[in-house]
Amino acid sequence: PTHGGSKRHRRSRVPERCCSVPCTLEDMYRGKTRRMKITRKSQTAGRPTEKVLEVPIRPGYKAGTRITFSGEGDEEMKSSRV
């Protein structure tokens, strides 16, 4: 049965990406956008892919602030259990 909503395309579950980004005290005070090149394992492309992420460092961030990029982690292989 339909509920009047639009159909959403389900993507396979891809974990988040977690990396350390070096920045100065001035960067955290004034704010800055840093670029970071990542390499991720891709099952759809069949090979590692590279991507540049723009990391926003907003004024007032403290050391250890976590910024999450959903869907930018390595794609997991689906295992079939017998």
C-alpha positions in Angstrom: 0.0 0.0 0.0 1.1 3.5 -0.7 1.0 6.2 1.9 1.0 9.2 -0.4 4.7 9.8 0.1 7.4 9.8 -2.5 9.6 6.7 -2.9 13.0 7.1 -1.5 16.0 5.4 -3.1 17.7 3.3 -0.5 21.5 3.4 -0.6 23.6 0.7 1.0 24.8 1.6 4.5 28.1 3.5 4.2 29.7 4.4 7.5 30.9 7.9 8.3 34.5 9.1 7.8 36.6 10.0 10.8 39.9 11.8 10.3 42.0 14.3 12.3 42.3 17.8 10.7 45.2 19.9 11.9 44.3 23.5 12.5 45.7 26.4 14.4 44.2 28.3 17.3 43.6 31.2 14.9 41.6 28.9 12.6 39.3 27.9 15.5 38.9 31.5 16.5 38.3 33.1 13.1 36.9 30.1 11.2 38.2 28.6 8.0 37.4 26.0 5.4 40.0 23.3 5.0 40.2 20.9 2.1 41.1 17.3 2.8 41.7 14.6 0.2 40.4 11.1 1.2 40.7 7.7 -0.4 37.7 5.4 0.1 37.1 1.7 -0.8 34.2 1.6 -3.2 32.4 -1.6 -4.0 30.3 0.0 -6.8 33.3 1.4 -8.6 35.3 -1.8 -7.9 38.4 0.2 -7.0 39.5 2.8 -4.5 38.2 6.3 -5.2 39.5 9.7 -4.2 37.4 12.6 -3.1 38.1 16.1 -1.8 36.0 17.1 1.3 35.6 20.6 2.4 35.8 20.8 6.2 34.1 23.8 7.7 35.9 25.1 10.8 33.5 27.5 12.4 34.5 30.2 14.8 34.2 28.9 18.4 35.0 25.3 17.6 37.1 23.7 20.4 39.9 21.1 20.1 38.4 17.7 19.5 35.2 18.9 17.8 33.8 16.1 15.6 32.5 16.8 12.2 30.6 13.9 10.5 30.5 13.3 6.8 27.7 10.7 6.4 28.2 8.3 3.5 31.8 9.2 3.0 33.4 6.1 4.7 34.5 2.9 3.0 31.7 0.8 1.5 31.3 -2.5 3.3 31.2 -5.7 1.5 28.0 -7.6 2.0 28.7 -11.1 3.3 26.4 -13.9 2.8 26.2 -16.3 5.7 25.4 -20.0 5.1 
